[in-house]
Amino acid sequence: MANVSTIGAPCIACQSATSITDLQVQGKGQLKCTKKSMNLEHPNVQFSRPSLSLRHIRENKSQNPFHFLTSTEVVFTKLCKARISTSINQMCLYILKHAKEAARVQATFPVRSVESPLSASSLRNCSAKGSLDCQPSVLRIDESLSPASLDSVVVSERDTKSEKYTSTSPISSAECLEADQLMRDVRSGEHENDFTGTPYVPVYVMLATGVINNFCQLVDPDGIRQELSHMKSLHTDGVVVDCWWGIVEGWSPQKYEWSGYRELFNIIREFKLKLQVVMAFHEYGGNGSGDVMISLPQWVLEIGKENQDIFFTDREGRRNTECLSWAIDKERVLKGRTGIEVYFDFMRSFRTEFDDLFAEGIISAVEIGLGASGELKYPSFSERMGWAYPGIGEFQCYDKYSQQNLRKAAKLRGHSFWARGPDNAGQYNSRPHETGFFCERGDYDSYYGRFFLHWYAQSLIDHADNVLSLATLAFEETQLIVKVPAVYWWYRTASHAAELTAGYYNPTNQDGYSPVFEVLKKHSVTMKFVCSGLQITCQENDDAFADPEGLSWQVLNSAWDRGLTVAGENAVPCYDREGYMRIAEIAKPRNDPDRRHLSFFVYQQPSPLVERTIWFSELDYFIKCMHVGPLEV
């Protein structure tokens, strides 16, 4: 889009006042005055494609002025220095206002949307070259728009099949830089990094997993003090510590060892930082975890050798020891105790041991681990099973206790032959279109498919309800937290295959999160959403039909609409300012008319100490964004 002139502007050729409709675009940078037969190179305007008369637009004003274009691209280039009408600003605002409703087109450079948090974030995820290659974003012109408001706009037609980009990116040109600056100015004061007037969002930092060893000893007290001193200097609100079931009750049932955690918590109390603790009933270790390995309690693993059905099992019979199967929540298979009784005894022991810290208000919240990685999900995409992004994962319901429950559900439904898992759902690294179950119009939406997926998801909901019922007894009025995963790949397909195998019945014709949030609301639980996928490139998003921002939009708004308190956590550490800003925009969206925001944010820090020099400086900037603005760069 380029502003050529306003009505009454002089023709550069004849220097006579003329209407904009008397000028024709004659290719790149050429204008022709209809009063005089001459061509010239306009010094201030650049056009990207073949000629298009604005008189043609006015003569067809009874219709959509762009109805005759096969593929339109609205391109901001260098503006005329002589005359710039306010109509260009009006057009910018109109385009931005309707960006969410727009169709997709290849844009020459990314335009940031004021109204759509999804498009704004997704554009920031791409590099300059990436945005040229993989950010189609067509603007559909509303037919109610008056053609008169288009007098200062030139639209160029683009042949997307034949055009090739040169090695010099237009993003670096002065024209585009000036246009980008215009876009920033049009945001009506909503400049990047300016969080003036936004709510205060507390920031907690997750301490490294290895601070407590497998014998429940604090590894490096002096190092912890140094790290907490840094946290305090950055005005961090508090820290988060995992309390591992496999360490505390690691050797004998109902023999709890808390000594290392007591020493750690006393140091945290010295620095007057708030403390959130995680009841970690899962295993830690594997890819990306370094040398740290924390298994389930040894006595549980010994039981598992004799009865492997206490673990989640895939269709081929492979056992996953990341956490216990939810089907044994009420089965007395753990030396006379059920699964939920084991969890309750652990939580009650913690509450009794650290009663003084609860009384002083040092421990401000307790997170309840409800599945793999501490998140409320099935271990459906486990790397130890050979899964790699963006595989759809596999259903985890083939242990004998889950199969018993499935048979009961099928019998109650009156279709005993439905007591089976799907046999055409592919494998861990399959794509939806490669399977008969998840493909377009696949069996996931058949009568059997709906029955099975509802039962599978309901098992997840029942597990959360059972454990949280006992957690509220153990911790009384303490704030409880549940972590919900971000399964964003294949989100732009009809079946949402990866979400289905993870336990969220959320295809395009279902809302898979509302039933979960109803249970969390019942127990007054804070929902902590994992902000994931923000580091994924445009090409990776396209290959996996991924939409991390779309998923975040659905999950956060669904939780807010049900009156849940919502918090956030990053999936992987951030190292640059752009990543921090994307998180801040999610934490407290400035365009939300209801001023909804996260109640707090948990930041996972880089593990190697070598990486923390840059991390501390950037984290300082991030915390200021979350606490108050404006900021000085």
C-alpha positions in Angstrom: 0.0 0.0 0.0 1.5 3.4 -0.9 0.1 6.9 -0.5 0.6 8.6 -3.8 -1.3 11.8 -3.4 -4.5 13.3 -2.2 -7.2 15.0 -4.2 -5.9 18.2 -5.5 -2.2 17.2 -5.4 -0.1 18.4 -8.4 1.0 16.0 -11.1 4.8 15.9 -10.9 5.0 16.0 -14.7 2.9 19.0 -15.5 2.9 20.6 -12.0 -0.9 21.3 -12.4 -3.4 20.5 -9.7 -5.1 17.3 -10.6 -7.4 14.7 -9.1 -5.9 11.4 -8.0 -8.1 9.7 -10.5 -6.1 11.4 -13.3 -3.0 9.5 -12.3 -2.2 6.0 -13.4 0.3 3.6 -12.0 2.5 2.4 -14.8 4.6 -0.3 -13.1 7.4 0.3 -10.6 7.5 3.9 -9.6 6.0 5.3 -12.9 3.1 7.7 -12.9 1.2 8.9 -15.9 -0.9 12.1 -15.9 -3.9 11.7 -18.1 -3.7 15.4 -19.0 -0.3 15.1 -20.7 1.1 12.2 -22.5 4.4 11.7 -20.7 5.9 9.1 -18.3 8.3 9.8 -15.5 10.0 8.0 -12.6 8.4 9.2 -9.4 11.2 9.8 -6.9 9.3 9.0 -3.7 7.0 6.1 -4.5 7.8 2.5 -5.3 5.2 0.0 -6.6 5.7 -3.7 -6.8 3.5 -4.9 -9.7 1.7 -4.0 -12.9 -0.4 -1.0 -13.5 -3.8 -0.4 -12.0 -5.9 2.7 -12.5 -7.6 4.2 -9.5 -10.3 5.5 -11.8 -11.2 1.9 -12.3 -11.7 1.5 -8.6 -14.0 4.6 -8.4 -16.0 3.6 -11.5 -16.8 0.3 -9.7 -17.5 1.8 -6.4 -21.0 0.2 -6.3 -19.2 -3.2 -5.8 -16.3 -4.3 -3.7 -13.6 -2.0 -5.2 -11.2 -5.0 -5.3 -13.6 -7.5 -6.8 -11.6 -7.8 -10.0 -8.3 -8.7 -8.3 -7.4 -12.4 -8.2 -4.8 -12.0 -5.4 -4.3 -8.6 -3.7 -1.5 -7.5 -1.5 -1.6 -4.3 0.5 1.9 -3.0 0.7 3.3 -0.1 2.7 6.3 1.5 0.9 8.0 4.8 1.1 5.5 7.6 1.5 5.4 10.8 -0.5 7.3 13.4 1.3 5.4 16.2 -0.2 1.8 15.4 0.9 0.6 12.8 3.3 -3.1 12.7 4.0 -4.7 11.6 7.2 -6.7 9.1 5.2 -3.7 6.8 5.1 -3.8 6.7 8.9 -7.5 5.9 8.8 -6.9 3.1 6.3 -4.2 1.7 8.6 -6.6 1.7 11.5 -9.3 0.0 9.4 -7.0 -2.7 8.2 -5.7 -3.4 11.7 -9.2 -3.4 13.2 -10.4 -6.1 10.8 -7.2 -8.1 10.7 -8.7 -11.0 12.7 -11.4 -11.4 10.1 -9.0 -11.2 7.2 -8.2 -14.0 4.7 -4.6 -15.0 4.2 -2.2 -13.5 1.6 1.5 -13.4 1.2 2.7 -10.1 2.7 5.9 -8.3 1.8 6.6 -7.7 5.5 4.7 -8.5 8.7 2.1 -6.0 9.8 1.3 -6.1 13.5 -2.3 -6.3 14.4 -3.7 -4.2 17.3 -6.8 -6.2 17.8 -5.7 -9.8 17.3 -3.3 -11.1 19.8 -2.9 -14.3 17.8 -1.7 -12.7 14.6 0.6 -10.3 16.5 2.3 -13.0 18.4 2.6 -15.4 15.5 4.2 -12.7 13.3 6.8 -12.0 15.9 7.7 -15.7 15.9 9.1 -15.4 12.4 12.4 -14.0 11.3 12.4 -11.5 8.5 13.1 -14.1 5.9 10.7 -16.5 7.6 7.9 -14.0 7.4 8.4 -13.7 3.6 8.2 -17.4 3.2 5.6 -18.6 5.6 3.3 -15.8 6.8 0.4 -15.6 4.4 -2.1 -13.1 5.6 -4.5 -11.6 3.1 -6.6 -8.6 4.0 -10.2 -8.9 2.9 -11.7 -5.5 2.1 -15.1 -4.9 3.6 -17.6 -4.0 1.0 -19.1 -1.4 3.3 -15.8 0.6 3.0 -16.4 3.8 1.1 -14.3 4.0 -2.1 -13.7 7.6 -1.2 -11.5 6.5 1.6 -9.4 4.6 -0.9 -8.4 7.7 -2.8 -5.0 7.9 -1.2 -4.3 4.1 -1.6 -2.7 2.3 -4.5 -3.2 -1.5 -4.6 -0.8 -3.7 -6.6 -1.5 -7.1 -8.0 0.9 -9.8 -7.2 1.6 -13.0 -9.2 2.6 -15.3 -6.3 3.5 -18.1 -8.6 6.1 -16.3 -10.6 7.5 -13.7 -8.2 10.9 -14.6 -6.7 12.5 -12.7 -3.8 16.0 -11.4 -4.4 18.8 -11.9 -2.0 18.3 -8.5 -0.6 15.5 -8.6 1.8 13.0 -5.7 1.5 12.8 -5.7 5.3 16.1 -3.9 5.4 15.2 -1.2 3.0 14.6 2.4 4.2 11.1 2.3 2.7 10.0 -0.6 4.8 11.6 0.7 7.9 9.7 3.9 7.5 6.5 2.0 6.9 7.1 -0.1 9.9 7.6 3.0 12.0 4.2 4.3 10.7 2.6 1.1 11.8 4.0 1.6 15.3 2.8 5.1 15.4 -0.7 4.1 14.4 -1.0 1.8 17.4 -2.4 4.8 19.4 0.2 4.7 22.1 0.4 1.0 22.4 4.1 0.8 21.8 6.0 -2.4 22.4 7.6 -2.9 25.8 5.3 -0.2 27.3 3.2 -1.8 30.0 2.1 1.4 31.6 -1.1 0.8 33.7 -1.0 -3.0 33.3 -1.6 -5.1 36.4 1.2 -6.4 38.6 2.0 -10.0 37.8 4.2 -11.8 40.4 7.1 -13.7 39.0 8.4 -17.0 40.6 11.6 -18.7 39.4 11.8 -22.5 39.3 14.9 -23.8 41.2 17.0 -26.4 39.4 15.9 -30.0 39.9 19.3 -31.2 41.1 19.5 -29.0 44.3 18.3 -32.1 46.3 20.0 -35.4 45.6 18.4 -38.9 45.7 19.3 -39.2 49.4 17.4 -36.0 50.2 20.5 -33.9 50.9 21.0 -30.3 49.9 23.8 -30.4 47.3 25.3 -26.9 47.4 24.0 -24.6 50.2 26.5 -21.8 49.3 25.5 -22.0 45.6 21.8 -21.8 46.6 22.5 -18.7 48.7 24.2 -17.0 45.8 21.4 -17.8 43.5 18.8 -16.6 45.9 20.7 -13.4 46.4 20.5 -12.8 42.6 16.8 -13.6 42.7 16.3 -11.1 45.5 18.3 -8.4 43.7 16.0 -8.9 40.6 12.9 -8.4 42.8 11.7 -11.9 42.1 8.6 -12.5 44.1 9.5 -16.1 45.1 10.8 -19.5 44.0 9.3 -22.9 43.1 10.7 -26.2 44.4 9.8 -29.7 43.3 9.3 -32.1 46.2 9.9 -35.5 44.6 8.0 -38.5 45.8 10.8 -40.7 44.5 13.2 -39.0 46.9 11.2 -38.4 50.0 9.5 -41.9 50.1 12.1 -43.5 48.0 13.1 -46.6 49.9 10.2 -47.8 52.1 6.5 -47.1 52.1 5.4 -44.4 54.5 9.0 -43.6 55.5 9.4 -40.0 54.6 12.7 -38.1 54.6 12.4 -34.3 54.5 15.8 -33.2 55.9 17.2 -31.8 52.6 14.0 -29.8 51.9 14.0 -28.5 55.5 17.5 -27.1 55.0 16.6 -25.6 51.6 13.4 -24.0 52.9 15.2 -22.4 55.8 17.6 -20.7 53.4 14.7 -19.5 51.3 13.1 -18.1 54.5 16.3 -16.1 55.2 15.9 -14.2 52.0 12.2 -13.6 52.7 11.1 -15.0 49.4 7.7 -16.6 48.9 7.7 -20.4 48.2 5.6 -22.6 46.0 6.1 -26.3 46.3 5.2 -29.1 43.8 4.0 -32.5 44.9 5.9 -34.3 42.1 4.5 -37.8 41.8 6.2 -38.4 38.4 9.6 -39.5 37.2 12.3 -37.0 36.1 15.1 -37.7 33.6 15.8 -38.5 30.0 16.5 -36.2 27.1 17.4 -32.7 28.1 17.7 -33.4 31.8 21.5 -33.7 32.0 22.8 -36.1 34.6 19.8 -35.8 36.9 17.6 -38.8 37.1 14.8 -39.2 39.7 12.6 -42.3 39.4 9.5 -43.3 41.2 10.1 -44.8 44.7 12.1 -48.0 44.6 9.5 -49.9 46.5 6.9 -49.0 43.8 9.3 -50.1 41.0 9.7 -53.4 42.9 5.9 -53.8 42.8 5.9 -53.0 39.2 8.2 -55.9 38.4 5.6 -58.3 39.7 2.6 -56.3 38.4 3.5 -54.2 35.4 -0.1 -53.1 34.9 0.3 -50.4 37.6 2.0 -48.4 34.8 0.5 -46.8 31.7 0.7 -49.2 28.7 0.4 -48.6 25.0 -1.2 -50.8 22.3 2.0 -52.9 21.9 2.2 -53.6 25.6 5.1 -51.3 26.4 5.0 -50.0 29.9 5.7 -46.3 30.8 7.1 -45.8 34.3 6.9 -42.0 34.3 3.9 -42.2 36.6 1.3 -44.6 37.9 -1.7 -45.5 35.8 -4.8 -43.6 36.9 -6.8 -46.9 36.7 -5.2 -47.9 40.1 -6.4 -44.8 41.9 -8.9 -47.1 43.7 -7.1 -50.4 43.4 -5.3 -51.7 46.5 -2.2 -52.8 44.7 0.5 -50.7 46.5 1.1 -52.8 49.6 -2.4 -52.5 50.7 -3.0 -48.9 49.7 -4.7 -47.4 46.6 -3.1 -44.9 44.4 -4.9 -41.9 45.8 -4.2 -43.1 49.4 -0.5 -43.1 48.6 -0.7 -39.5 47.2 -2.7 -38.4 50.2 -0.3 -39.8 52.8 2.6 -38.1 51.1 0.8 -34.7 51.0 -0.4 -35.1 54.6 3.2 -35.8 55.7 4.5 -32.7 54.0 1.8 -30.5 55.5 2.6 -31.8 59.0 6.4 -31.5 58.6 6.3 -27.9 57.4 3.4 -26.6 59.5 5.6 -23.7 60.7 6.2 -22.5 57.1 2.5 -22.6 56.3 1.7 -20.7 59.5 4.2 -18.0 58.6 2.9 -17.6 55.1 6.3 -18.6 53.5 4.6 -21.4 51.6 2.0 -19.6 49.5 0.8 -22.3 47.2 1.1 -26.1 46.5 1.0 -27.5 43.0 -0.4 -31.1 42.7 1.2 -33.3 40.1 -1.4 -35.2 38.2 0.4 -37.0 35.4 3.5 -37.2 33.2 5.8 -34.2 33.7 3.6 -33.1 36.6 0.9 -32.0 34.1 -2.6 -33.2 33.8 -2.1 -35.5 30.8 -1.5 -39.1 29.7 2.2 -39.9 28.8 1.1 -40.2 25.2 4.1 -38.5 23.6 7.0 -39.9 25.6 10.5 -39.6 24.1 11.6 -42.8 25.8 9.1 -44.6 23.6 10.6 -43.1 20.5 8.2 -40.2 20.0 9.5 -37.1 18.2 7.7 -33.9 17.4 5.3 -33.6 15.8 4.1 -37.2 16.2 0.4 -37.7 17.2 1.4 -40.0 20.1 -0.5 -43.1 21.2 -3.4 -43.9 23.6 -2.2 -45.2 27.0 -5.1 -47.4 28.1 -3.9 -51.0 27.7 -3.0 -52.0 31.2 -5.5 -54.5 32.6 -7.1 -52.1 35.1 -7.9 -49.5 32.3 -9.2 -52.3 30.1 -11.5 -53.4 32.9 -12.9 -49.9 33.3 -13.4 -49.7 29.5 -15.3 -53.0 29.5 -17.6 -51.7 32.2 -18.2 -48.5 30.4 -19.0 -50.3 27.1 -21.4 -52.7 28.9 -23.2 -49.8 30.5 -23.6 -48.2 27.1 -25.0 -51.4 25.7 -22.2 -52.1 23.2 -19.9 -54.6 24.8 -17.9 -54.9 21.5 -16.8 -51.3 22.0 -14.6 -52.5 24.9 -11.3 -52.0 22.9 -8.9 -49.3 21.9 -8.9 -48.1 18.3 -6.9 -50.4 16.0 -6.3 -47.7 13.3 -4.9 -44.9 15.4 -1.3 -45.2 14.0 1.9 -45.0 16.1 3.8 -42.4 18.1 5.2 -40.6 15.1 2.3 -41.0 12.7 0.5 -38.0 11.1 -3.3 -37.7 11.3 -3.8 -38.2 7.6 -1.8 -41.4 7.7 -4.4 -43.0 10.1 -7.9 -44.2 9.7 -8.9 -42.9 13.1 -7.6 -39.3 13.1 -7.8 -38.4 9.4 -10.4 -36.1 7.9 -13.9 -37.7 8.6 -12.1 -40.5 10.4 -13.3 -42.9 13.0 -12.7 -40.4 15.8 -16.1 -38.9 14.9 -17.9 -42.2 14.6 -20.3 -43.5 17.3 -17.6 -45.8 18.6 -14.9 -43.1 18.3 -17.0 -40.6 20.3 -17.7 -43.2 23.0 -14.0 -44.2 23.3 -12.7 -40.6 23.4 -15.3 -39.6 25.9 -14.3 -42.5 28.2 -10.6 -41.8 27.7 -11.0 -38.1 28.6 -13.3 -38.8 31.5 -10.7 -41.0 33.1 -8.4 -38.0 33.1 -11.1 -35.8 34.7 -12.0 -38.5 37.3 -8.3 -38.8 38.3 -8.1 -35.0 38.8 -11.3 -35.0 40.8 -10.2 -37.9 43.1 -6.7 -36.5 43.9 -7.8 -32.9 44.3 -10.6 -34.0 46.7 -7.9 -35.4 49.0 -5.5 -32.5 48.4 -8.0 -30.0 49.7 -8.2 -32.1 52.9 -4.5 -32.2 53.3 -3.8 -28.6 52.6 -7.0 -27.0 53.9 -7.1 -23.4 52.8 -3.8 -23.3 51.0 -4.0 -22.3 47.3 -3.7 -25.4 45.1 -2.4 -25.4 41.5 -2.8 -27.8 38.6 -0.6 -27.6 35.5 -2.3 -28.0 32.1 -0.2 -28.9 29.1 0.0 -27.0 25.8 -0.5 -29.7 23.1 -0.5 -27.3 20.1 0.6 -29.5 17.2 -2.1 -30.6 14.8 -4.4 -28.0 16.4 -5.3 -26.7 12.9 -6.6 -30.1 11.8 -10.2 -31.3 12.4 -9.3 -34.2 14.9 -6.7 -32.4 17.0 -5.0 -35.9 17.2 -2.2 -35.0 19.7 -4.7 -33.5 22.1 -6.9 -36.6 21.9 -4.1 -39.0 22.8 -3.1 -36.7 25.7 -6.6 -37.0 27.1 -8.3 -33.8 25.9 -11.4 -34.5 23.8 -11.0 -31.3 21.9 -11.6 -31.8 18.1 -13.2 -28.9 16.2 -16.7 -30.0 17.1 -16.0 -30.4 20.9 -14.7 -28.3 23.7 -12.3 -30.5 25.5 -11.2 -28.1 28.2 -14.5 -26.9 29.7 -15.2 -30.2 31.6 -11.7 -30.2 33.0 -12.0 -26.6 34.2 -15.4 -27.4 35.8 -13.6 -29.9 38.1 -10.8 -27.4 38.8 -13.4 -24.8 39.6 -15.2 -27.2 42.0 -12.0 -27.5 44.1 -11.1 -23.7 43.7 -7.8 -24.6 42.0 -5.6 -22.3 40.1 -5.0 -23.5 36.5 -1.4 -23.0 35.4 -1.0 -23.2 31.7 2.3 -24.1 30.1 3.1 -21.4 27.5 4.7 -23.6 24.9 5.5 -23.5 21.2 6.5 -19.8 21.1 9.9 -20.7 20.0 8.7 -22.9 17.1 9.5 -21.6 13.6 6.9 -20.8 11.0 8.0 -23.8 8.9 7.6 -26.2 11.8 4.2 -24.8 12.6 3.1 -25.3 9.0 4.4 -28.8 8.8 2.6 -29.8 12.0 -0.5 -27.7 11.5 0.5 -26.2 14.8 -1.1 -23.2 16.4 0.3 -22.4 19.9 -1.3 -19.0 20.1 -4.7 -20.4 19.0 -4.5 -23.0 21.7 -3.5 -20.5 24.3 -6.4 -18.3 23.3 -8.9 -21.1 23.7 -7.5 -22.4 27.0 -7.0 -19.1 28.8 -10.3 -17.6 27.8 -12.2 -20.8 28.6 -10.6 -20.8 32.1 -11.3 -17.1 32.6 -14.9 -17.5 31.4 -15.4 -20.0 34.2 -14.0 -17.8 36.8 -10.8 -19.7 37.3 -7.6 -18.1 38.6 -5.1 -18.6 35.8 -1.3 -18.7 36.0 1.5 -19.4 33.5 4.8 -21.1 33.1 7.2 -21.2 30.2 8.0 -24.7 28.7 11.6 -23.9 27.8 14.0 -21.1 29.0 14.0 -17.8 27.1 17.3 -16.2 26.2 16.2 -13.1 24.3 14.1 -10.0 24.9 11.7 -10.9 22.1 10.8 -14.1 23.8 10.2 -12.4 27.1 7.9 -9.9 25.5 5.8 -12.6 23.9 5.4 -14.1 27.4 4.5 -10.7 28.9 1.8 -10.2 26.2 0.3 -13.5 27.1 0.5 -12.8 30.8 -1.4 -9.5 30.6 -2.8 -8.8 27.2 -3.1 -5.1 26.9 -6.1 -5.3 24.5 -8.3 -7.4 26.8 -11.4 -5.2 27.5 -11.9 -7.0 30.8 -8.2 -6.5 31.9 -7.8 -10.2 32.6 -4.3 -11.4 33.4 -2.3 -14.2 34.9 -2.3 -14.3 38.7 1.5 -15.2 38.6 4.1 -16.6 36.3 6.7 -19.3 36.9 9.9 -19.0 35.0 12.0 -22.0 34.3 15.6 -21.0 34.2 18.5 -22.4 32.1 20.1 -25.4 33.7 23.8 -24.9 33.0 25.3 -22.1 35.1 27.4 -20.9 32.1 24.2 -19.7 30.4 23.0 -17.6 33.4 25.1 -14.5 32.9 23.0 -13.2 30.0 19.9 -14.8 31.6 20.1 -12.6 34.7 20.2 -9.4 32.7 17.3 -10.4 30.5 15.3 -11.7 33.4 15.6 -8.4 35.2 14.0 -6.7 32.1 11.3 -9.3 32.0 10.4 -8.9 35.7 10.1 -5.2 35.2 7.7 -5.8 32.4 5.6 -8.1 34.5 5.6 -5.7 37.5 5.3 -2.2 36.1 6.0 0.0 33.0 7.0 2.0 31.0 10.5 0.6 30.5 13.7 2.2 29.4 15.5 0.1 26.8 
